[in-house]
Amino acid sequence: MTTSAHDMSLAQVVAVLDGFYPPETAASWDQVGLVTGDPAQPVRRVHFAVDPTRAVVDEAVEAGADLLVTHHPLLLRGVHSVATTTAKGAVVTTAVVADLAIYCAHTNADIARPGVNDALAAAAGLSDDCAPLGMEDGQPIGRVGRLPEAVTLREFATRLADALPATPVGLRVAGDPSALVQTVAVMGGAGDDRFDDVRAHGADVYVTADLRHHPALEAREEAGDGPPYLIDAGHYATEHLWLAAAASRLAEALQARIVTHVSDLRTDPWDFTVGRPTPDRTPQYSRSSHES
C-alpha cells in the first residue's frame, strides 16, 4: 500500500486507542493491545467487531480495512502454532498476508469511561452518572444506577431486549415479571462472580451474561422471591453496543482522517433454540413449598 503525507500511521492510531483504553488498566490475566501489524503501516479504514473470528477478519479484508479493533483478544491463551490448520492460525495468517493489523481492547475497555459498561448502562435506560459496581485489580468494574421511574421486570426486560442486538437465544430472566425494579446493576460479558456487589448496592435487577446454573440458582435462593432479579442478556449482545461509540470516538479524535465501520456480523455462537413456552412454577425456595 502506498502512503501519503495525510495518512495516519498504525502507531498514531494505536496511541489514541491506548489513551482511551490504557493497557495497564486491563486485568492481570488479560492480553490486550496490538496483535498483528507494522506500527509504520498506514491506516485509512478501521473495522470494529466484538470477536476476531475468521468471518470477521475476512469481512474486514474484503472491505479494505487496515486495522481491525476487537473487544475480545485473539491470543488470550498461549498458542504454539499459527499454521492455517487451526482457526486462530488461519486468522493470524489471513491478517498478516492482507496487511490487516489487529488491536484488542478487552477488560481495559470494560472499565474505561466511556466504555463497554457505560454503553450497556445506557441501553438499560440509566443515566451517565452511574457508580462502579465493584473493583477488579484496583480498577472500577460494572455500573449501577437508577431508572427515572420504577417499571415492572417484564417491561424493563422488554425495553432492554429492544435496545440490544437481536440474538436467537434472547434474554433469560429470573424473577416475578410483575415485580417493580428501579435500581439496576450491569456488567457486560460474564458476571456471575459479582453477586455480592449487586446485593451490596441494593440492586433490584442485575443485567449481565453467561450466568451459570449453580451461581444463578444460589443467588435466587439467597434472594427468596425478591430482588435482585437476574437477566442474562448474552455475552455478545451486552458488549456489541460499545463498538459504535468507540468507532465514533476514534473518528472524532483523529478528525475524520480515517473511515470507521462497525461489523454487523453476529459472533454469538448460538443459532437457534428449541423448546416449550416457559411454564408457570412456584419457586422451590418459597416458604409455602416447604410447609404442610
DOKERO-312771 format. One record per residue: y, x, z of N, C-alpha, C in turn. Coordinates in steps of 0.05 Angstrom, whole numbers, plus 5000, padded with zeros to 4 digits. Layout:
BEGIN
YXZYXZYXZ;...
REM end
This chain:
BEGIN
497650175000500050005000502550185000;504450124982506950274982508750175003;510450345013512350275034515250285024;516950145037519750155031521350205056;523850255053525550315076525850075095;525249845085525549595101523049515116;520749655110518249585123518249655152;516949485168516349555196513749715196;513649905213511050055217509449915237;506749955236505049845256505849935284;506650185287507550285313509850125324;511750045307514049895315513249615324;511449495309510549225316508949225342;507249425345505649445369507449495394;509549645390511449695412512649435422;513249255404514348995411512248825426;509848815415507648665427507048775455;507049035458506449165484508749085504;511149055494513348965511512948685520;511948505503511448235511509048215530;506948375524504448365539503648645547;504948755568504449035576501449085581;500249285568497449335571496649395600;498549515615497849585643497549345661;498449105652498148865668495548725663;493948825644491348705639489448755662;487448575665485448615686484048875683;483048985705481849255704479349265686;478049035682475649035665476248985636;478748935629479448845602479849075583;479749015557480249215536482349085517;484749185518486949065502488349275486;490049185468491649375452490549405423;491249625411490549665383487549755380;486149615363483249665359482849815333;484149735311483949875286486849905275;487150095258489750125244491050395248;492750475229494250715230497150655239;498050765261500750705270502950735249;502450895229504550945208504450735185;502250575184502050395162504150165163;505050065140507049855140505849585148;507449425161506649155168508648955157;507648775140509348565128508448285136;505848255140504747995146502848015171;503247845191501747855215500247585219;497647605222495847375226495247345255;495247105266494547055294492146875296;490346935315487946775319486946825348;485246645357484046665384481946885384;480246885363477847065363477847235338;477047495339476747655316474047625303;473347385294470747335282470847435253;468447435240468247515212469947325195;469747075200471246875184474246915187;475146975211478047015215478947265202;477447485204478147735191478247695160;476247565149476147505121478647345112;479347145128481746985122484247155122;484547335143486847505144487047695120;484747805112484747985089485547835064;484347605060484947445036487847355035;489147315059491947245060493847475056;492647725055494347955051495548055077;494347985100495548065125495148375130;497048485143496848775150495948805180;496448595195495748615224494648345233;492448355247491248115260491548135290;493047945302493347935331491547725342;489747795359487847605371488147605402;487247385413487247365443484847515454;482547455443480147575454479647855442;478748045458478248315448475848315430;475948505411473648535393471548715406;472348915421470449105432470749115463;470248885475470548855504468349015518;465949005507463649155519462949385500;461749595511461149825496459249775473;459849895450458049885427457350165418;455050195406454050455398453850485368;454650275353454550285324456450075313;457850145291459449955277458449925248;455849955245454549905219454749615213;454849545188455149265179452749095185;450649215197448249065204448748885229;451048935242451748765265454348615259;454848395273457248235268459748405274;459748545297462048705304462448925284;460349055275460549265256461749165230;460848925221461948815197464948755199;465748665222468648605227470248865226;469349075240470749325240470849445212;468649445198468549565172470349415152;470249145153471948985135474949045141;475649065166478449115174479349385164;477649595169478349865162478649895132;476749795117476749815088479249675076;480049455089482349295079485049385090;485049595106487449685120488649465137;486949305149487849095168487649205196;489949225209490049305237489349065254;488049115277487348905296488548985323;489848795335491048835362490248595379;489448655404488648445423490448435447;491248195454492748145479491147925494;489748005516487947825530489047745557;488047875578488947795605491947865608;492948065594495748125595497447905583;496347755564497647515553497347275571;495147265586494747055605496847055627;497547285637499347305659502347315651;502747375625505547405615507147145617;509747175620511446945619513646985598;513546845575511646635569508946755559;506846605565504146695557502246465553;499746525554497646325549497846095568;498146155594498145935613500645765613;502845885604505245725600504945525578;503645615556503145425534501345195542;499345265558497545055568498944865587;500644975605502144815623504044625608;505244715587506944545571505344315558;502944385548501244175536500443965557;500244055582499443865603501843695613;504243755602506543605609508143715633;507643965640509044085662511644225653;513544255671516044385664515544685663;517644835654517345125651517845285677;518145145699518545285725516045275742;513745275730511245275745510945525762;509445495784508845725801506145835793;505646095799502946205793500846065810;498446035798496245915813495046105832;494846355825493746565842494446835832;493047035843493547315836490847445827;491047635808488747795800489648075794;488548265807489348545805492348575808;493448425827496348445833498148305814;496948155795498548005775498247705778;500347545774500147255776498447145754;496746955760494846835741494846535744;494646395721494646105722497345995728;497645725727500145595733499545335748;501445245764501244995778504044865779;504144615773506644465773506244175776;508444015772508243725776509143585751;507743365746508543185724511143035733;512742945714515142785721514542545737;512242425733511342195748508242185749;507242055769504242035772503141855750;500841935739499441775719496541775727;494941595715492141585721490741835709;488541905720487042125710486242085681;485441835674484741775646487141815627;489441715636491841745618492542035615;492442185637493042475636491142615617;488542565620486542695603487042615573;487742365568488142275541490542425529;492742445544495142585534494442875529;492942995546492243275543490543315518;488643145514486943155490488643145465;490642975465492342945442494043205437;494643355458496343595456494743835448;492143835453490444065448489144055420;488444275408487044265382484344125386;483543965367481143805369478643975367;476643925383474144055381471943845384;469543895373467343695375466643615403;466843805422465943745449468143585464;470643615457472743465471473243565499;474043385516474643445544472443325562;471543475582469743365602471343325628;471143085639472843015662471042925685;471743025709470342955733472342825752;471842565759473642425777474042135769;475141985787475741705783477841675761;477241545739479241525717481741375725;481541205746483941055755485541195776;484541425786486041575807488641675796;490741675813493341785805493442085809;494642225789494942515791497842585784;498842795797501542885791501743195793;500543315814500543605816498243715800;498843885781496843975761496644285762;494244385764493744675761492344725734;493144945721491945015696491145305695;489045365681488045635676486745645649;488045775629486845795603484245955604;482245875589479746015589478145955614;476246125620474346085642475846095669;475545885686477045875711475545765734;472845765735471545645758471345835782;472846055781473046235804475646195819;477145975813479745935824480045675841;477745565849477845315863479245335890;479045565904480545605929483545585925;484445715903487345705897488145415890;486545275875487145005867487444825892;485644855911485744695936488144785952;488745045953491045135969493645025960;493944975934496344855923496444555924;494244435934494144145936494244005909;493044135888493044025861491343765860;492343575845490843325841488643355819;489243535800487443575778487643865769;485343975760485244255752484244255723;485844375705485144395677484444685671;481944725661481044995655478844965634;476945155633474745145614472345295626;470145265612467645405619466745345647;467045095656466145025683463145005684;461945185700459045185703458144975723;455644895720454544675736454944705766;454044925777454044955806456844985818;458645145807461345155818462844885816;462444755793463844495790462644285809;460044275812458744085830459644135858;459744395866460544455894463444385898;465144425878467944345881468244045885;466743895870466843595873465643515900;463543655909462443585935464543635957;465943855955468043915975470243705975;470843595951473043405948472143125955;469543075957468742795962469442625937;470642395942471542225920474342295911;475642485925478542535919479042775903;481542865903482343095887481543355901;481543575886482343595858480143505838;481043345819479343255797479243485777;477243485760476743715742476843625713;478043795697478043755668477244025655;474944015641474044245625474944185597;477044325588478244265562477344455540;475544635546474544825526476045085525;474545305522475745565522477745605498;476745545474478345585450480845405452;480545155459482744965458484945045478;484145125502486145195522487745445516;486745605498488145855492489445865464;488745685447489745685420492745625419;493745455437496545375437498445615439;497645825451499346065455500046195429;498346165409498646325384501346265370;502046005368504445935353506946045368;506846035394509146135410509346435407;507046575407507046865404508046945377;507146805356507946865329510946825325;511946605336514846555334516546765349;515546835372516947035388517047305374;514847385362514747635348516647635324;516547425308518347405285521247415293;521947285315524647285325525547565334;523747695348524347965358524748165335;523248125314523448315291525348205270;526948005277529047895260527947825232;525547695233524347585209523747795188;523248045196522548255177519548245171;518148065183515348025178514847725173;512547665161511647385158509347345177;509347125192507147075211505646825202;503146815210501446585203499446545226;499146295235497146235256494746115243;492446225248489946135236489145855246;488345685228487245425236484245425237;482945645232480045665234479145615263;477445415267476445355294474245555301;474745715321472745905330471245815355;471745565363470045445384467145455373;465145545389462445575378460945315373;461845095385460344845384461144685359;459144555347459644405322459444105324;457644005341457343715344455943655370;456243405379454843315404453043085397;450943055413449142825410448642715438;448742455442448242345468449142065471;448841955494449541685500452341665512;453641425512456141395526455841465556;457941555568457841625597457041385614;454941405629454041185646455841155671;456040905681457340875707455440985728;456641105749454941205770456441215796;455041195818456241235844455841525852;458041675857457741955863455742005886;454042195882451942245902452942345928;455442445928456642555952458042335969;458242085959459641885974458141805999;459641746019458441686045456541446043;457241246027455641006026452841056015;452541255998449941305986447941426006;448941506029447141626050446741426073;448041196071447741006093445740796086;444140706105442240496100443440226109;
REM end
